[in-house]
């Protein structure tokens, strides 16, 4: 249990950030799944732009590692380019 006022505030702030980070990460994963399920190239390329921005934001805020973000973006770009 926290003994200082600042420690109690830090606990509250960390909880708020954790919830926000989980929401953003889960939303991004949902969009990635939506992109993977797409079969139309024009639709997929538009969605890729949006998903790439979301992944970049997660990496910028250190929610995911920047190398993981790069790998995800690369694999998604390959997937979109393979579509007919």
C-alpha angles and dihedrals in degrees: 000000000000117000100188131065091232091051090053090050090048090053091052092046092048091051091051092048092047092054092047093048092049091050093050093045093048092047091052092049090051091052090048089054090048090052092049090053094052118105100178112088097210091050092045094050091052090049091046091061091053094045092047090055091050092050091048090053091051091051093046091055091045092242087129129017115266092235091053088051091051092049092049093048091048094050092047091049090051090050093051093046091053092057114104 
